[in-house]
């Protein structure tokens, strides 16, 4: 499940999140005009993780994640037909790159009882073919700032570092052994 369904429900797109993070961070932190220009350039190129990386060069990670969480919490939500539809599918375990909790909300409203897991080594060990009633936030969320995948540096960490090898092994294993439905991604993802 990707950000498309959350955007349909009123949460910002990647572009919107990058722009709002810059605006929110600018209130608390001092940015040089050259930094703002670099961030805006990355946003204009569609490289939102790189733009957020530039914001993160000024803002500490915990503050960045807190700002992101505040932006998502403040978004005026509306009904998501997409979430309503997939929350009624007979899917035992969901994987999502979303930071928000809308999937859990819609699954609960549909009568499901799901537990949210994140991308930690301990949580990812629970992801198996017979897993049931679990939602895995494979890019993390604001509850564990050190395990979030928000900036390009964090994406690189999850793609290349030895400390995140467990994550890559689990994701590759799942992609090769379990039938999946991917929802909310664009063709370039």
C-alpha positions as CSV (number, residue, x, y, z in Angstrom):
1,X,0.0,0.0,0.0
2,X,1.6,3.3,-1.1
3,X,0.8,6.9,-0.6
4,X,-1.8,7.1,-3.4
5,X,-4.6,6.0,-1.0
6,X,-3.5,8.3,1.7
7,X,-3.4,11.2,-0.7
8,X,-6.9,10.4,-1.8
9,X,-7.9,10.7,1.9
10,X,-6.4,14.2,2.1
11,X,-2.8,13.6,3.2
12,X,-0.1,15.4,1.3
13,X,1.7,14.0,-1.7
14,X,5.5,13.5,-1.5
15,X,5.9,16.9,-3.1
16,X,3.4,18.5,-0.6
17,X,5.2,16.8,2.3
18,X,8.6,18.1,1.2
19,X,7.2,21.6,0.7
20,X,5.4,21.6,4.1
21,X,8.5,20.2,5.8
22,X,10.5,23.1,4.5
23,X,7.9,25.6,5.5
24,X,7.5,24.1,9.0
25,X,11.3,23.8,9.5
26,X,11.9,27.4,8.4
27,X,9.8,28.6,11.3
28,X,12.1,27.0,13.9
29,X,15.4,26.8,12.1
30,X,17.4,29.3,10.1
31,X,18.0,28.3,6.5
32,X,20.5,30.1,4.1
33,X,18.9,31.2,0.9
34,X,21.2,28.8,-1.0
35,X,19.9,25.9,1.1
36,X,16.3,26.9,0.3
37,X,17.2,27.2,-3.4
38,X,18.8,23.7,-3.3
39,X,15.7,22.2,-1.6
40,X,13.3,23.9,-4.1
41,X,15.5,22.6,-7.0
42,X,15.2,19.1,-5.7
43,X,11.4,19.5,-5.3
44,X,11.1,20.9,-8.8
45,X,13.0,17.9,-10.1
46,X,10.7,15.5,-8.3
47,X,13.5,14.3,-6.0
48,X,11.6,14.7,-2.8
49,X,13.8,12.4,-0.6
50,X,16.8,14.6,-1.7
51,X,14.8,17.7,-0.8
52,X,13.9,16.3,2.6
53,X,17.6,15.3,2.9
54,X,18.5,19.0,2.5
55,X,16.0,20.0,5.2
56,X,17.5,17.3,7.4
57,X,20.9,18.9,7.0
58,X,19.6,21.7,9.1
59,X,17.0,20.0,11.3
60,X,17.8,17.2,13.7
61,X,16.2,13.8,12.8
62,X,13.8,13.7,15.8
63,X,12.6,17.2,15.0
64,X,12.2,16.4,11.3
65,X,10.1,13.3,12.1
66,X,8.1,15.3,14.6
67,X,7.4,18.0,12.0
68,X,6.3,15.3,9.5
69,X,4.0,13.7,12.1
70,X,2.5,17.1,12.8
71,X,1.9,17.8,9.1
72,X,0.2,14.4,8.7
73,X,-1.9,14.9,11.9
74,X,-3.1,18.4,10.8
75,X,-4.2,17.3,7.3
76,X,-7.9,17.6,6.8
77,X,-9.0,14.0,6.2
78,X,-11.8,12.9,3.9
79,X,-13.3,9.5,3.0
80,X,-11.0,7.2,1.0
81,X,-12.9,4.8,-1.3
82,X,-9.7,3.1,-2.0
83,X,-9.0,2.3,1.6
84,X,-12.5,1.2,2.1
85,X,-12.3,-1.2,-0.8
86,X,-9.0,-2.8,0.2
87,X,-9.9,-3.0,3.9
88,X,-12.6,-5.5,2.9
89,X,-10.3,-7.8,0.9
90,X,-9.3,-11.1,2.5
91,X,-5.7,-10.1,3.0
92,X,-4.0,-11.6,6.1
93,X,-1.0,-9.2,6.2
94,X,-0.3,-5.8,4.8
95,X,2.9,-4.1,3.9
96,X,2.9,-0.3,3.6
97,X,5.4,2.4,3.0
98,X,3.0,4.9,4.5
99,X,3.8,6.8,7.7
100,X,0.2,7.4,8.6
101,X,-2.3,5.0,10.3
102,X,-5.2,5.2,7.8
103,X,-4.8,1.6,6.8
104,X,-5.3,0.5,10.4
105,X,-8.2,2.9,10.8
106,X,-10.0,1.5,7.8
107,X,-9.2,-2.2,8.6
108,X,-10.6,-1.6,12.1
109,X,-13.7,0.0,10.8
110,X,-14.2,-3.0,8.5
111,X,-14.1,-5.3,11.6
112,X,-10.5,-6.4,11.4
113,X,-8.2,-6.6,14.3
114,X,-4.7,-5.8,13.1
115,X,-1.5,-5.1,14.9
116,X,1.0,-2.6,13.5
117,X,4.6,-3.7,13.2
118,X,7.5,-1.6,11.8
119,X,10.8,-2.2,10.1
120,X,12.9,-3.2,13.1
121,X,14.8,-6.5,13.1
122,X,12.4,-7.9,15.7
123,X,9.3,-6.9,13.9
124,X,10.5,-8.0,10.5
125,X,11.2,-11.4,11.9
126,X,7.4,-11.8,12.3
127,X,6.8,-11.4,8.6
128,X,6.2,-14.9,7.2
129,X,4.0,-16.6,4.7
130,X,1.6,-17.6,7.6
131,X,1.5,-14.2,9.2
132,X,-2.0,-12.9,9.9
133,X,-3.6,-9.7,11.1
134,X,-0.4,-7.7,10.8
135,X,0.4,-4.4,9.1
136,X,4.1,-3.8,8.4
137,X,5.2,-0.2,8.0
138,X,8.3,-1.1,6.0
139,X,9.4,2.6,5.9
140,X,8.7,3.0,9.6
141,X,6.7,5.9,11.2
142,X,7.1,8.7,13.7
143,X,7.0,6.3,16.7
144,X,10.6,5.1,16.0
145,X,12.5,8.1,14.4
146,X,15.7,6.2,14.0
147,X,14.1,3.6,11.8
148,X,12.1,5.9,9.5
149,X,12.9,6.0,5.7
150,X,12.2,9.6,4.8
151,X,15.5,11.1,3.4
152,X,17.6,10.0,0.6
153,X,20.3,9.1,3.1
154,X,17.9,6.9,4.9
155,X,16.8,5.2,1.7
156,X,20.5,4.6,0.9
157,X,20.9,3.1,4.4
158,X,18.1,0.7,3.9
159,X,19.3,-0.2,0.4
160,X,23.0,-0.7,1.1
161,X,24.1,-0.7,4.7
162,X,25.0,-4.0,6.5
163,X,22.9,-2.9,9.5
164,X,19.8,-3.0,7.3
165,X,20.6,-6.2,5.5
166,X,18.0,-8.1,7.6
167,X,15.4,-5.7,6.1
168,X,16.5,-6.3,2.5
169,X,16.6,-10.0,3.0
170,X,13.1,-10.1,4.4
171,X,11.6,-7.9,1.7
172,X,13.3,-9.9,-1.1
173,X,12.2,-13.1,0.6
174,X,8.6,-11.9,0.8
175,X,8.6,-10.7,-2.8
176,X,9.8,-14.1,-4.0
177,X,7.6,-16.3,-1.9
178,X,4.3,-14.6,-1.1
179,X,1.6,-13.5,-3.5
180,X,1.2,-9.8,-3.2
181,X,-1.0,-6.9,-4.2
182,X,0.8,-3.6,-4.4
183,X,-1.6,-0.6,-4.1
184,X,-0.8,3.1,-4.4
185,X,2.5,3.1,-6.3
186,X,3.3,5.0,-9.4
187,X,5.0,3.4,-12.4
188,X,8.3,5.0,-11.5
189,X,8.3,3.4,-8.1
